[in-house]
C-alpha cells in the first residue's frame, strides 16, 4: 500500500482564534490589594499637598511682611517725615521772621527741618516705583527749592529793614500751604495706603490650606473605616501615627497663623491708625503755629489767619478727644496733657489777637515768642514734643507688630514639611502589612 504525502505548501494553514487578555485593563485597581494601594497613594499625596499648601501660604505671608518691614513702611515713614518737616520749616521760618533778631534756636530749627526734608526726599525717591508718585516727589523737590529761595530773600530784606520782606515770606508760606504740603500729604497718604494693603494681605484666611486639610482628614477617616471593615482590624497603627503627625502640623501651623494674623491686624488697626492720627495732629499744630505768626507779619490779613488758626485748633481738639477715647490708643500718657496745652495755646492766641486789635504788635509779638507760662511758645513746644514722641512710639509699635507677625511664622515651613514626610511614611508602613497578606 502506497501512502502519498502532500506537499507542505498544499496543506491548509491552521486557523488562529483571537486571544483575549486574562484580565480586563486596570483590573488590579478593583481588587482589595489594589484598593489598599490606591488609598495609600491618594492619602500620601493629600498629606504632601497639605505640606505644600501650608508652606506656600507661610512663605507668601513672610515675604509680604518682609516687604512691609524693609520697603513699604520705611517709605511711608520717609513720606510722613517729609510732610511733617515741611510744616515745621514753614512755622519756624515765620517765627524767625517776626523775632527780628532771628533767635539762633529758631533759625537752627528751620535749617534742620529743611535738611530733614531733603533727606526724606532722598529716602522716598530710593523706594518709589510708581511713575506718578515719582513725578509728584520731583515736583515737591523743585517747589522746595523755590520756597527756600523765597525765605532767604525775605530774611535778607528783613535784616536790611525793607518792608518787602514780609511779602516774600507770605509768598513762601502760600506756596508751602497751597502746593507743597498738599502734594506731600498725597504722597504720605498713598504710601500709608500701601502699608495697609500689604499688611491686610497677611491677614487673609488661608482657604486653600483649610480645604486641603479638610480633604485629607475626611479621606483619612474614610480610608481607616474601609480598611477596618475589610481587614477586621479596628486600629491601624500607621494611620494613627500619620494622623497624629497631621494633627500636630495643623496645630502648629494654625497657632502660628492665628498669632501672626493677630499681630498684623494690631499693626494695621492700632499702630498704623495711631501713627496717622498723631502725624495729622502734629502737622496741624505746625500749620496753626504758622497761621499765628503770619498774622503778625501780614498786617490787614489777621482775620483770615485767625479763622484758619481756630479751625485747625478745633480739628486738633476733636482728633485728640477721639484718640484719647480709644482703648487701644498708643502713648496716651504723654498726650494726656495735650488738651490742656491746646487750651493754654488758644488762650495765648486770644491775647495776641486782642493786642493786634488795638494795633499793639510789639506786645502781640512778645506773647507769641515769650517763654512765660501764659505765652504761646511754651504751650506749642510742649504739645509739639508730646506729638513727636507719640509718632515715634506709634511707629515703633507698628514695626514691632510686623516683626512679631513674621517671627512667629519662622520654622513653621520646615516643621510642616517634616511632619508631612513622617505622616506619609507612617501611612505607608501602616498599609504594607495589609498588602503583604495578598500574594
VORO-522299 format. One record per residue (C-alpha): x, y, z; residue in three letters. Coordinates in Angstrom, 3 decimals. Each point is the difference from the previous one (the first is absolute). Layout:
residues N
+----------+----------+----------+------+
|        x |        y |        z | code |
+----------+----------+----------+------+
|        X |        Y |        Z |  Ala |
...
+----------+----------+----------+------+
//
This chain:
residues 439
+----------+----------+----------+------+
|        x |        y |        z | code |
+----------+----------+----------+------+
|    0.000 |    0.000 |    0.000 |  Unk |
|    1.375 |    3.247 |   -1.058 |  Unk |
|   -0.506 |    3.118 |    2.103 |  Unk |
|    0.207 |    3.343 |   -1.778 |  Unk |
|    1.176 |    2.902 |    2.019 |  Unk |
|   -1.226 |    3.430 |   -0.911 |  Unk |
|    2.440 |    2.775 |   -0.562 |  Unk |
|    0.158 |    2.363 |    2.985 |  Unk |
|   -0.931 |    2.910 |   -2.164 |  Unk |
|   -3.306 |   -1.621 |   -0.815 |  Unk |
|   -1.002 |   -0.593 |    3.613 |  Unk |
|   -2.659 |    2.388 |    1.292 |  Unk |
|    1.336 |    2.318 |    2.658 |  Unk |
|   -1.334 |   -0.389 |    3.525 |  Unk |
|   -2.550 |    2.601 |    0.964 |  Unk |
|    0.963 |    2.363 |    2.829 |  Unk |
|   -2.725 |    1.064 |    2.396 |  Unk |
|    0.401 |    3.514 |    1.556 |  Unk |
|    1.394 |   -0.067 |    3.509 |  Unk |
|   -1.525 |    2.161 |    2.719 |  Unk |
|    1.959 |    1.226 |    3.039 |  Unk |
|   -0.382 |   -2.000 |    3.150 |  Unk |
|   -1.230 |    3.095 |    1.860 |  Unk |
|   -1.541 |    3.295 |   -1.109 |  Unk |
|    2.116 |    3.134 |    0.040 |  Unk |
|    0.446 |    1.589 |    3.441 |  Unk |
|   -1.394 |   -3.150 |    1.579 |  Unk |
|    2.528 |    0.269 |    2.824 |  Unk |
|   -1.446 |    3.256 |    1.275 |  Unk |
|   -3.320 |   -1.699 |    0.671 |  Unk |
|    1.560 |   -2.700 |    2.149 |  Unk |
|    0.402 |    0.387 |    3.735 |  Unk |
|    3.812 |    0.447 |   -0.119 |  Unk |
|   -0.440 |    2.447 |   -2.895 |  Unk |
|   -2.439 |    2.053 |    2.021 |  Unk |
|    2.308 |   -0.056 |    3.006 |  Unk |
|    2.866 |    1.181 |   -2.193 |  Unk |
|   -2.183 |    2.738 |   -1.527 |  Unk |
|   -1.047 |    1.181 |    3.447 |  Unk |
|    3.638 |    0.204 |    1.049 |  Unk |
|    1.030 |    1.985 |   -3.077 |  Unk |
|   -2.931 |    2.434 |    0.251 |  Unk |
|    0.441 |    0.513 |    3.738 |  Unk |
|    3.731 |    0.593 |   -0.351 |  Unk |
|   -0.648 |    2.452 |   -2.833 |  Unk |
|   -2.527 |    1.906 |    2.125 |  Unk |
|    2.455 |    0.198 |    2.895 |  Unk |
|    2.677 |    1.382 |   -2.323 |  Unk |
|   -2.552 |    2.437 |   -1.445 |  Unk |
|   -0.699 |    1.196 |    3.556 |  Unk |
|    3.684 |    0.678 |    0.510 |  Unk |
|    0.283 |    1.781 |   -3.354 |  Unk |
|   -3.056 |    2.199 |    0.578 |  Unk |
|    1.113 |    0.804 |    3.545 |  Unk |
|    3.570 |    0.802 |   -1.000 |  Unk |
|   -1.151 |    2.185 |   -2.899 |  Unk |
|   -2.385 |    1.956 |    2.218 |  Unk |
|    2.610 |    0.543 |    2.702 |  Unk |
|    2.688 |    1.020 |   -2.489 |  Unk |
|   -2.354 |    2.472 |   -1.695 |  Unk |
|   -0.892 |    1.568 |    3.344 |  Unk |
|    3.616 |    0.236 |    1.073 |  Unk |
|    0.939 |    1.650 |   -3.298 |  Unk |
|   -2.889 |    2.473 |    0.300 |  Unk |
|    0.975 |    0.916 |    3.561 |  Unk |
|    3.663 |    0.302 |   -0.961 |  Unk |
|   -0.956 |    2.357 |   -2.837 |  Unk |
|   -2.003 |    2.152 |    2.407 |  Unk |
|    2.797 |    0.039 |    2.555 |  Unk |
|    2.905 |    0.668 |   -2.350 |  Unk |
|   -1.584 |    2.030 |   -2.796 |  Unk |
|   -3.585 |    1.242 |    0.337 |  Unk |
|    0.041 |    1.174 |    3.627 |  Unk |
|    3.351 |    1.858 |   -0.267 |  Unk |
|   -1.316 |    1.655 |   -3.168 |  Unk |
|   -3.206 |    1.088 |    1.762 |  Unk |
|    2.073 |    1.202 |    2.953 |  Unk |
|    2.195 |    2.086 |   -2.312 |  Unk |
|   -3.104 |    1.492 |   -1.647 |  Unk |
|   -1.524 |    0.745 |    3.403 |  Unk |
|    3.214 |    1.577 |    1.222 |  Unk |
|    0.145 |    2.128 |   -3.148 |  Unk |
|   -3.563 |    1.147 |    0.627 |  Unk |
|    0.783 |    0.845 |    3.638 |  Unk |
|    3.346 |    1.711 |   -0.529 |  Unk |
|   -1.405 |    2.235 |   -2.733 |  Unk |
|   -2.609 |    1.257 |    2.471 |  Unk |
|    2.699 |    0.480 |    2.632 |  Unk |
|    2.101 |    2.007 |   -2.464 |  Unk |
|   -2.911 |    2.275 |   -0.887 |  Unk |
|   -0.858 |    0.693 |    3.635 |  Unk |
|    3.665 |    0.555 |    0.953 |  Unk |
|    0.579 |    2.376 |   -2.916 |  Unk |
|   -2.934 |    2.177 |    1.034 |  Unk |
|    1.057 |   -0.061 |    3.652 |  Unk |
|    3.563 |    1.002 |   -0.860 |  Unk |
|   -1.290 |    2.852 |   -2.162 |  Unk |
|   -2.170 |    1.660 |    2.647 |  Unk |
|    2.765 |   -0.327 |    2.582 |  Unk |
|    1.997 |    2.588 |   -1.928 |  Unk |
|    3.382 |   -1.008 |    1.382 |  Unk |
|   -0.578 |   -3.616 |   -1.047 |  Unk |
|    0.602 |   -2.052 |    3.170 |  Unk |
|    2.625 |   -2.637 |   -0.715 |  Unk |
|   -2.121 |   -2.953 |    1.255 |  Unk |
|   -2.871 |    0.995 |   -2.296 |  Unk |
|    2.339 |    0.432 |   -2.967 |  Unk |
|    1.592 |   -3.386 |    0.716 |  Unk |
|   -3.451 |   -1.545 |    0.204 |  Unk |
|   -0.790 |    1.317 |   -3.476 |  Unk |
|    3.306 |   -1.154 |   -1.477 |  Unk |
|   -0.321 |   -3.423 |    1.619 |  Unk |
|   -3.540 |   -0.352 |   -1.352 |  Unk |
|    1.166 |    0.823 |   -3.539 |  Unk |
|    2.871 |   -2.482 |    0.341 |  Unk |
|   -2.351 |   -2.692 |    1.291 |  Unk |
|   -2.381 |    0.703 |   -2.872 |  Unk |
|    2.832 |   -0.409 |   -2.520 |  Unk |
|    1.032 |   -3.283 |    1.627 |  Unk |
|   -3.615 |   -1.203 |   -0.075 |  Unk |
|   -0.238 |    0.850 |   -3.704 |  Unk |
|    3.133 |   -2.084 |   -0.629 |  Unk |
|   -1.297 |   -2.942 |    2.030 |  Unk |
|   -3.390 |    0.118 |   -1.689 |  Unk |
|    1.508 |    0.233 |   -3.480 |  Unk |
|    2.044 |   -3.162 |    0.586 |  Unk |
|   -3.108 |   -2.046 |    0.789 |  Unk |
|   -2.683 |    1.333 |   -2.344 |  Unk |
|   -0.843 |   -2.042 |   -3.093 |  Unk |
|   -3.291 |    1.593 |   -1.060 |  Unk |
|    0.744 |    2.514 |   -2.807 |  Unk |
|   -2.775 |    2.316 |    1.192 |  Unk |
|    1.387 |    0.107 |    3.537 |  Unk |
|    3.531 |    0.516 |   -1.317 |  Unk |
|   -1.242 |    2.972 |   -2.014 |  Unk |
|   -1.816 |    1.341 |    3.064 |  Unk |
|    3.156 |   -0.280 |    2.101 |  Unk |
|    1.938 |    1.815 |   -2.712 |  Unk |
|   -2.495 |    2.858 |    0.125 |  Unk |
|    0.342 |    0.215 |    3.780 |  Unk |
|    3.767 |    0.131 |   -0.285 |  Unk |
|   -0.140 |    2.747 |   -2.632 |  Unk |
|   -2.541 |    2.048 |    1.950 |  Unk |
|    2.074 |   -0.387 |    3.170 |  Unk |
|    2.940 |    1.675 |   -1.737 |  Unk |
|   -2.255 |    2.913 |   -0.976 |  Unk |
|   -1.333 |    0.209 |    3.569 |  Unk |
|    3.433 |    0.174 |    1.617 |  Unk |
|    1.002 |    2.672 |   -2.499 |  Unk |
|   -3.010 |    2.124 |    0.933 |  Unk |
|    0.710 |   -0.449 |    3.704 |  Unk |
|    3.626 |    1.075 |   -0.421 |  Unk |
|   -1.100 |    3.063 |   -1.995 |  Unk |
|   -2.496 |    0.877 |    2.734 |  Unk |
|    2.685 |   -0.489 |    2.641 |  Unk |
|    2.476 |    2.235 |   -1.836 |  Unk |
|   -2.546 |    2.797 |   -0.426 |  Unk |
|   -1.137 |   -0.322 |    3.587 |  Unk |
|    3.551 |    0.402 |    1.320 |  Unk |
|    0.426 |    3.052 |   -2.233 |  Unk |
|   -3.227 |    1.493 |    1.322 |  Unk |
|   -1.837 |   -0.198 |   -3.305 |  Unk |
|   -3.775 |   -0.477 |    0.441 |  Unk |
|   -0.138 |   -2.076 |   -3.178 |  Unk |
|    1.427 |   -2.894 |    2.007 |  Unk |
|   -3.432 |   -0.790 |    1.413 |  Unk |
|   -1.382 |   -0.359 |   -3.524 |  Unk |
|    2.693 |   -2.515 |   -0.923 |  Unk |
|   -0.662 |   -2.004 |    3.156 |  Unk |
|   -3.752 |    0.045 |   -0.610 |  Unk |
|    0.585 |   -1.220 |   -3.537 |  Unk |
|    2.245 |   -2.774 |    1.314 |  Unk |
|   -2.575 |   -1.057 |    2.580 |  Unk |
|   -2.754 |    0.098 |   -2.627 |  Unk |
|    2.065 |   -2.291 |   -2.230 |  Unk |
|    0.528 |   -2.365 |    2.918 |  Unk |
|   -3.659 |   -0.056 |    1.086 |  Unk |
|   -1.651 |   -0.207 |   -3.419 |  Unk |
|    2.412 |   -2.126 |   -2.042 |  Unk |
|    2.846 |   -1.680 |    1.867 |  Unk |
|   -1.900 |   -1.284 |    3.035 |  Unk |
|   -3.002 |   -1.329 |   -1.997 |  Unk |
|    2.427 |   -1.907 |   -2.244 |  Unk |
|    1.878 |   -1.320 |    3.043 |  Unk |
|   -3.309 |   -1.020 |    1.572 |  Unk |
|   -0.991 |   -1.921 |   -3.120 |  Unk |
|    3.364 |   -1.767 |   -0.051 |  Unk |
|   -0.364 |   -0.937 |    3.659 |  Unk |
|   -3.570 |   -1.255 |   -0.445 |  Unk |
|    0.913 |   -2.154 |   -2.993 |  Unk |
|    2.986 |   -1.614 |    1.717 |  Unk |
|   -1.991 |   -0.533 |    3.207 |  Unk |
|   -2.775 |   -1.602 |   -2.032 |  Unk |
|    2.547 |   -2.424 |   -1.454 |  Unk |
|    1.061 |   -0.989 |    3.520 |  Unk |
|   -3.646 |   -0.736 |    0.821 |  Unk |
|   -0.475 |   -2.038 |   -3.181 |  Unk |
|    3.078 |   -2.157 |    0.528 |  Unk |
|   -0.693 |   -0.467 |    3.708 |  Unk |
|   -3.583 |   -1.036 |   -0.768 |  Unk |
|    1.300 |   -2.561 |   -2.496 |  Unk |
|    1.754 |   -1.783 |    2.867 |  Unk |
|   -3.268 |   -0.376 |    1.954 |  Unk |
|   -2.105 |   -1.788 |   -2.614 |  Unk |
|   -1.510 |   -3.371 |    0.865 |  Unk |
|    2.066 |   -2.757 |   -1.733 |  Unk |
|   -2.965 |   -1.648 |   -1.773 |  Unk |
|    2.131 |   -2.413 |   -2.136 |  Unk |
|    1.764 |   -1.323 |    3.087 |  Unk |
|   -3.287 |   -0.533 |    1.817 |  Unk |
|   -1.530 |   -1.846 |   -2.971 |  Unk |
|    3.000 |   -2.302 |   -0.480 |  Unk |
|    0.209 |   -0.768 |    3.725 |  Unk |
|   -3.728 |   -0.797 |    0.186 |  Unk |
|    0.267 |   -2.228 |   -3.078 |  Unk |
|    2.944 |   -1.844 |    1.578 |  Unk |
|   -1.770 |   -0.543 |    3.301 |  Unk |
|   -3.255 |   -1.146 |   -1.621 |  Unk |
|    1.746 |   -2.373 |   -2.377 |  Unk |
|    2.157 |   -1.316 |    2.850 |  Unk |
|   -3.101 |   -0.730 |    2.090 |  Unk |
|   -1.682 |   -1.733 |   -2.959 |  Unk |
|    3.138 |   -2.043 |   -0.768 |  Unk |
|    0.389 |   -1.124 |    3.598 |  Unk |
|   -3.656 |   -1.073 |    0.186 |  Unk |
|    0.158 |   -1.865 |   -3.301 |  Unk |
|    3.235 |   -1.719 |    0.980 |  Unk |
|   -1.425 |   -1.002 |    3.412 |  Unk |
|   -3.020 |   -1.619 |   -1.629 |  Unk |
|    2.020 |   -1.796 |   -2.663 |  Unk |
|    2.834 |   -1.250 |    2.234 |  Unk |
|   -1.981 |   -0.484 |    3.238 |  Unk |
|    2.473 |    2.189 |    1.858 |  Unk |
|   -1.395 |    3.041 |    1.696 |  Unk |
|    3.259 |    1.879 |    0.585 |  Unk |
|    2.773 |    0.539 |   -2.516 |  Unk |
|    3.133 |    1.215 |    1.769 |  Unk |
|    1.362 |    1.631 |   -3.147 |  Unk |
|   -3.213 |    1.973 |   -0.532 |  Unk |
|   -0.017 |    1.065 |    3.638 |  Unk |
|    3.629 |    1.171 |   -0.189 |  Unk |
|   -0.621 |    1.789 |   -3.287 |  Unk |
|   -3.124 |    1.616 |    1.359 |  Unk |
|    1.894 |    1.203 |    3.069 |  Unk |
|    2.711 |    1.501 |   -2.219 |  Unk |
|   -2.620 |    1.822 |   -2.077 |  Unk |
|   -1.776 |    1.166 |    3.164 |  Unk |
|    3.245 |    1.372 |    1.446 |  Unk |
|    0.679 |    1.776 |   -3.305 |  Unk |
|   -3.493 |    1.532 |    0.039 |  Unk |
|    0.348 |    1.172 |    3.599 |  Unk |
|    3.487 |    1.402 |   -0.566 |  Unk |
|   -0.718 |    1.802 |   -3.240 |  Unk |
|   -3.497 |    1.048 |    1.093 |  Unk |
|    1.283 |    1.529 |    3.232 |  Unk |
|    2.801 |    1.800 |   -1.852 |  Unk |
|   -2.440 |    1.398 |   -2.563 |  Unk |
|   -2.461 |    1.141 |    2.672 |  Unk |
|    2.707 |    1.804 |    1.992 |  Unk |
|    1.494 |    1.505 |   -3.159 |  Unk |
|   -3.412 |    1.178 |   -1.194 |  Unk |
|   -0.725 |    1.557 |    3.384 |  Unk |
|    3.315 |    1.887 |   -0.057 |  Unk |
|   -0.577 |    1.184 |   -3.581 |  Unk |
|   -3.490 |    1.233 |    0.846 |  Unk |
|    1.380 |    1.804 |    3.037 |  Unk |
|    2.594 |    1.658 |   -2.228 |  Unk |
|   -2.690 |    1.142 |   -2.424 |  Unk |
|   -2.880 |    0.939 |    2.283 |  Unk |
|    1.925 |    1.293 |    3.020 |  Unk |
|    3.566 |    1.085 |   -0.708 |  Unk |
|   -0.525 |    1.200 |   -3.584 |  Unk |
|   -3.180 |    1.880 |    0.864 |  Unk |
|    1.655 |    1.597 |    3.033 |  Unk |
|    2.944 |    1.028 |   -2.150 |  Unk |
|   -2.289 |    1.635 |   -2.584 |  Unk |
|   -2.026 |    1.840 |    2.638 |  Unk |
|    2.968 |    1.357 |    1.959 |  Unk |
|    1.854 |    0.953 |   -3.185 |  Unk |
|   -3.074 |    1.915 |   -1.161 |  Unk |
|   -0.218 |    1.817 |    3.349 |  Unk |
|    3.702 |    0.880 |   -0.090 |  Unk |
|   -0.299 |    1.481 |   -3.491 |  Unk |
|   -3.156 |    1.900 |    0.932 |  Unk |
|    1.799 |    1.438 |    3.042 |  Unk |
|    2.868 |    1.260 |   -2.174 |  Unk |
|   -2.421 |    1.549 |   -2.474 |  Unk |
|   -1.891 |    1.690 |    2.839 |  Unk |
|    3.290 |    1.393 |    1.306 |  Unk |
|    0.757 |    1.351 |   -3.484 |  Unk |
|   -3.437 |    1.660 |   -0.111 |  Unk |
|    0.606 |    1.528 |    3.408 |  Unk |
|    3.356 |    1.515 |   -0.901 |  Unk |
|   -0.981 |    1.077 |   -3.523 |  Unk |
|   -2.842 |    2.051 |    1.461 |  Unk |
|    2.740 |    2.165 |    1.505 |  Unk |
|    1.778 |    0.344 |   -3.347 |  Unk |
|   -2.780 |    0.669 |   -2.493 |  Unk |
|   -1.857 |    2.836 |    1.623 |  Unk |
|   -3.513 |    0.378 |   -1.307 |  Unk |
|   -0.307 |   -3.754 |   -0.517 |  Unk |
|   -0.489 |   -0.843 |    3.673 |  Unk |
|   -3.660 |   -1.002 |   -0.336 |  Unk |
|    0.650 |   -2.790 |   -2.504 |  Unk |
|    2.982 |   -1.263 |    1.989 |  Unk |
|   -2.004 |    0.063 |    3.216 |  Unk |
|   -2.819 |   -2.002 |   -1.533 |  Unk |
|    2.463 |   -2.525 |   -1.463 |  Unk |
|    1.746 |   -0.328 |    3.380 |  Unk |
|   -3.220 |   -0.683 |    1.896 |  Unk |
|   -1.148 |   -2.524 |   -2.579 |  Unk |
|    3.255 |   -1.914 |    0.362 |  Unk |
|   -0.193 |    0.081 |    3.802 |  Unk |
|   -3.602 |   -1.266 |   -0.101 |  Unk |
|    1.055 |   -2.852 |   -2.295 |  Unk |
|    2.851 |   -0.913 |    2.342 |  Unk |
|   -2.264 |    0.032 |    3.048 |  Unk |
|   -2.445 |   -2.334 |   -1.727 |  Unk |
|    2.765 |   -2.333 |   -1.189 |  Unk |
|    1.594 |   -0.028 |    3.439 |  Unk |
|   -3.296 |   -0.681 |    1.757 |  Unk |
|   -0.766 |   -2.904 |   -2.330 |  Unk |
|    3.514 |   -1.378 |    0.338 |  Unk |
|    0.093 |    0.102 |    3.802 |  Unk |
|   -3.434 |   -1.649 |    0.060 |  Unk |
|    1.350 |   -3.095 |   -1.751 |  Unk |
|    0.955 |   -2.897 |    2.252 |  Unk |
|    2.834 |   -1.120 |   -2.293 |  Unk |
|    1.539 |    3.455 |   -0.472 |  Unk |
|    3.796 |    0.058 |    0.282 |  Unk |
|    1.930 |    2.347 |    2.305 |  Unk |
|   -3.115 |    1.461 |    1.610 |  Unk |
|    1.982 |    1.023 |    3.095 |  Unk |
|    2.177 |    2.496 |   -1.896 |  Unk |
|   -3.063 |    1.480 |   -1.706 |  Unk |
|   -2.109 |    0.198 |    3.155 |  Unk |
|    0.934 |    3.683 |    0.501 |  Unk |
|   -0.415 |    0.855 |   -3.688 |  Unk |
|   -3.560 |    1.271 |    0.445 |  Unk |
|    1.140 |    2.367 |    2.750 |  Unk |
|    2.914 |    1.169 |   -2.172 |  Unk |
|   -2.403 |    0.699 |   -2.850 |  Unk |
|   -2.177 |    2.100 |    2.300 |  Unk |
|    3.046 |    1.950 |    1.247 |  Unk |
|    1.200 |    0.536 |   -3.544 |  Unk |
|   -3.406 |    1.230 |   -1.116 |  Unk |
|   -0.214 |    2.367 |    2.971 |  Unk |
|    3.417 |    1.418 |   -0.897 |  Unk |
|   -1.146 |    0.501 |   -3.588 |  Unk |
|   -3.075 |    1.854 |    1.274 |  Unk |
|    2.369 |    2.401 |    1.761 |  Unk |
|    1.991 |    0.397 |   -3.233 |  Unk |
|   -3.171 |    0.851 |   -1.916 |  Unk |
|   -1.038 |    2.476 |    2.719 |  Unk |
|    3.301 |    1.871 |   -0.333 |  Unk |
|   -0.233 |   -0.095 |   -3.815 |  Unk |
|   -3.522 |    1.453 |    0.200 |  Unk |
|    1.361 |    3.117 |    1.707 |  Unk |
|    3.062 |    0.185 |   -2.238 |  Unk |
|    2.529 |   -1.053 |    2.664 |  Unk |
|    2.034 |   -2.405 |   -2.126 |  Unk |
|    3.005 |    0.177 |    2.320 |  Unk |
|   -1.870 |   -1.494 |    2.945 |  Unk |
|   -1.724 |   -2.485 |   -2.312 |  Unk |
|    3.425 |   -1.150 |   -1.160 |  Unk |
|    1.198 |   -0.292 |    3.605 |  Unk |
|   -2.927 |   -2.327 |    0.787 |  Unk |
|    0.645 |   -2.041 |   -3.157 |  Unk |
|    3.734 |   -0.438 |    0.721 |  Unk |
|    0.090 |    0.321 |    3.781 |  Unk |
|    1.031 |   -2.780 |    2.343 |  Unk |
|   -2.468 |    0.675 |    2.811 |  Unk |
|   -2.626 |   -2.544 |    0.991 |  Unk |
|   -2.749 |    2.121 |   -1.524 |  Unk |
|    1.845 |    0.594 |   -3.253 |  Unk |
|   -0.458 |   -1.910 |   -3.216 |  Unk |
|    3.408 |   -1.571 |   -0.539 |  Unk |
|    0.205 |   -2.256 |    3.113 |  Unk |
|   -3.434 |   -1.524 |   -0.632 |  Unk |
|    0.788 |   -0.586 |   -3.676 |  Unk |
|    3.455 |   -1.485 |    0.646 |  Unk |
|   -1.273 |   -2.378 |    2.700 |  Unk |
|   -2.840 |   -1.101 |   -2.247 |  Unk |
|    2.359 |   -0.488 |   -2.922 |  Unk |
|    2.388 |   -2.043 |    2.166 |  Unk |
|   -2.834 |   -2.253 |    1.209 |  Unk |
|   -1.247 |   -0.560 |   -3.549 |  Unk |
|    3.518 |   -0.722 |   -1.296 |  Unk |
|    0.470 |   -2.601 |    2.709 |  Unk |
|   -3.398 |   -1.477 |   -0.835 |  Unk |
|    1.047 |   -0.348 |   -3.650 |  Unk |
|    3.165 |   -1.862 |    0.982 |  Unk |
|   -1.886 |   -2.265 |    2.433 |  Unk |
|   -2.657 |   -0.832 |   -2.591 |  Unk |
|    2.536 |   -0.751 |   -2.704 |  Unk |
|    2.026 |   -2.192 |    2.335 |  Unk |
|   -3.148 |   -1.892 |    0.989 |  Unk |
|   -0.899 |   -0.441 |   -3.669 |  Unk |
|    3.383 |   -1.506 |   -0.815 |  Unk |
|   -0.042 |   -2.175 |    3.120 |  Unk |
|   -3.384 |   -1.438 |   -0.987 |  Unk |
|    1.209 |   -0.751 |   -3.518 |  Unk |
|    3.188 |   -1.624 |    1.329 |  Unk |
|   -2.080 |   -2.121 |    2.405 |  Unk |
|   -2.337 |   -1.042 |   -2.812 |  Unk |
|    2.965 |   -1.113 |   -2.094 |  Unk |
|    2.048 |   -1.603 |    2.769 |  Unk |
|   -2.783 |   -2.290 |    1.204 |  Unk |
|   -0.121 |   -1.591 |   -3.467 |  Unk |
|    3.697 |   -0.910 |    0.095 |  Unk |
|    0.543 |   -3.748 |    0.030 |  Unk |
|   -3.596 |   -0.829 |   -0.902 |  Unk |
|    0.911 |   -0.778 |   -3.629 |  Unk |
|    2.749 |   -2.465 |    0.920 |  Unk |
|   -2.164 |   -1.496 |    2.735 |  Unk |
|   -2.945 |   -0.524 |   -2.367 |  Unk |
|    2.242 |   -1.680 |   -2.592 |  Unk |
|    1.584 |   -2.305 |    2.586 |  Unk |
|   -3.336 |   -0.997 |    1.512 |  Unk |
|   -1.513 |   -0.681 |   -3.426 |  Unk |
|    2.885 |   -2.343 |   -0.856 |  Unk |
|   -0.489 |   -1.778 |    3.335 |  Unk |
|   -3.722 |   -0.316 |   -0.689 |  Unk |
|    0.581 |   -1.418 |   -3.492 |  Unk |
|    2.526 |   -2.528 |    1.318 |  Unk |
|   -2.363 |   -1.001 |    2.818 |  Unk |
|   -2.857 |   -0.584 |   -2.456 |  Unk |
|    2.271 |   -2.126 |   -2.195 |  Unk |
|    1.184 |   -2.084 |    2.955 |  Unk |
|   -3.582 |   -0.411 |    1.177 |  Unk |
|   -1.206 |   -1.285 |   -3.386 |  Unk |
|    2.973 |   -2.235 |   -0.815 |  Unk |
|   -0.968 |   -2.873 |    2.369 |  Unk |
|   -3.484 |   -0.039 |   -1.505 |  Unk |
|    1.406 |   -0.110 |   -3.528 |  Unk |
|    2.432 |   -2.785 |    0.915 |  Unk |
|   -2.933 |   -2.238 |    0.936 |  Unk |
|   -0.947 |   -0.200 |   -3.719 |  Unk |
|    2.564 |   -1.953 |   -1.974 |  Unk |
+----------+----------+----------+------+
//
